[in-house]
Amino acid sequence: QLQASGGGLVQAGGSLRLSCAASGRTFSSYYTGWFRQASGKEREFVAAISWSGRSTYYADSQKGRFTISRDNAKNTVYLQMNSLKPEDTAIYYCAAILNVIGIRDYEKYHYWGQGTQVTVLQ
């Protein structure tokens, strides 16, 4: 129901745009978040956006480099990632949550996509 795509291999300082496409059901009123999980580490919050797109939330380490946006006509949420660093290397997941409470907590999310690998080379 959530399909993440757009990952790949990029040099440090480069950019990628991830997409999270929803299908099979409507996610109206849901917030959509991006999380990432590096090898051997816990899943961490990256960014989230409200259904309307008017509210956005970012992890401090991504502020200014990553931008989350959405196109509801396409049922798709995007994560534009600029100035990528090797420490951004991880599997990136998108997920949906109904309530803004717990928006930074991956355990509170109801629906998950399958993840897309992002690898940033030195």
Secondary structure, 3 states (H helix, E strand, C coil): CEEEECCEEEECCCCEEEEEEECCCCCCCCEEEEEEECCCCCCEEEEEECCCCCCEEECHHHCCCEEEEEEHHHCEEEEEECCCCHHHCEEEEEEEECCCCCCCCHHHCCEECCCEEEEEEC
